[in-house]
Structure formats: C-alpha cells, structure tokens
Amino acid sequence: MEEQIKILCVDDERNVLRSLRRLLLDSDYEILTAMSGDEGLALLGRESPVQIVISDYRMPGMNGVDFLKEVCQHWPHTVRIVLSGYADASAIVGAINEGQIYKFIPKPWNDDELKVAISNALDRYFMQQKNIQLTMELESKNRELREINDNLERIVEEKTEDLIMHNRILACSQNILDSLPVGVVGIDPDGLIVQCNRKGQELIGGDEDNLMGMDRRSTFSEEINGLIERIAEQGEILGYISENGSTIRVKGVHMKYPGGQDGIILAFDEVTADE
C-alpha cells in the first residue's frame, strides 16, 4: 500500500484514546486522536485521506451519529467504526443507518476482535479505492472509444461524401465523352482498354458489348494495334484505317503526366464521302 494509513480515534475519554493508541502501537498506522466530533472533523479536513474513523457513540455536544453522518457526507470512502458501552438496540440501528457504519463494536472491546475489524476495514477501503480507479479507467477508455467511434463516423461520412462526389464527376465525365461526335479510347501501358465512349464503341467495338477492361491486342484489329505501337514509339500520329466497311480517321497521342499517368489516347472519326 503506497499511501500512509491513518486511523482517527474520537472519544471524549482520554483513557480510551490512550488504550486505542497502545493497542495499535506496534502497527505502521498513524494514529490521530480527537476528543470531540468537531475536533475530529477539523483533523479530517487537515489530514485527509484518513482510511478509518473509530468513534465513541455517546459524546457531549456532537454525538457519534451526527459526527459519522458528517464524515460520511464529506469523506464517503473513509470506513466508519463505532465503539459504544450502551446496548441500546434502536440507537445502534440508528447509528448504522444514519452514519452508514461498517462495524459496531461494544465497550469494553476485545483487542483481537478490534484488530481484525481494523484489518478488514482497511481491506474494504483499498478495495473501494481499486474499484474507483478501475471505474475511472473504464470511463476513460469508454471516452476514448467514443472519440474513436465519432472520428470513424466522421471519416466514413467524409469518405462517403468524397466517393459520391467522385462518382458524380466520373459519371459527368463519361456523359461528356459519350456526347462527343468522335470515338475516344484510352489504353493503359499494359494494353488494357480503360476508357471507351459511345461513339468509339460504335466505330470499332464490333460485336463487343463493352470494350473497357479488355486487352487491346486480342480485341482490336492488326491495323489498329499497329497504329497503337507506332504511337508508343513516335508520340503522336494521324492515320486512316478500314473498319467494318468504313474509312476511319485515327488520331493518337502518347499521354504522359507526372504521378505515373501513362497511356495512349485514340480519337476515331468516320470519314464521309465528301472528304
């Protein structure tokens, strides 16, 4: 036990206080004495924490019940023990109920019984302190968990809003591409088709439902694949291909941006008879 154990003995008879001090002389306890309830309350105010209060029941002025009620109100964790030479059962019950007494020991007391009561009272006190500490730690952990949960909810909400906005932008971008009168196809460095608008699907998609996600080598004709390889080498070309019985003008560029954006963009435009 790290904190100094203090026991306050309150009795209006000096010989009783001396007897209690002699009884606990061999212990490591710090014994405080007071001859009245008022003096005892003043000592508690100066010496707190005091683990145990042992008080006489019958005292002039402030009696033991009133004194222990004050102790209970201001120092609720201090364990309270009553000594009394009176066998008034109703008064004993009143003391226990009003002062929330841990133990009632009659005078004259048995030394061994009193020592055991003090030892048990100390166990009770430190168990209460441990429970208080554990409760505070639990409340602290619960606050931390609530903060983490609130932060997670905020992050999820922000990410959800970002995702919704991102999806709106993607949908808007795709709608713009689909509205163009030319076909647009994007190919990543591995040859995967990552973009294709509606016009591109019409001009070179053939029987495929959707070109995106497919490998350009197995999807496009040799003529288109040849153009793509030339674009990769030269950076930009303008050429013509025959696709599905039509002549299609193709303009391609090798896109390179900082941050790893790399790929080939193709624009397809059907050549009319007037051109």
Secondary structure, DSSP 4 states (H G I P E B T S, - for coil): --SPPEEEEE-S-HHHHHHHHHHTTTSSPEEEEESSHHHHHHHHHHH----EEEEES--SSS-HHHHHHHHHHH-TTSEEEEEES---HHHHHHHHHHHT-SEEEESSPPHHHHHHHHHHHHHHHHHHHHHHHHHHHHHHHHHHHHHHHHHHHHHHHHHHHHHHHHHHHHHHHHHHHHHSSSEEEEE-TTSBEEEE-HHHHHHH-TT-S--TTSBHHHHS-HHHHHHHHHHHHHSEEEEEEEETTEEEEEEEEEEEETTTEEEEEEEEEEPPTT-
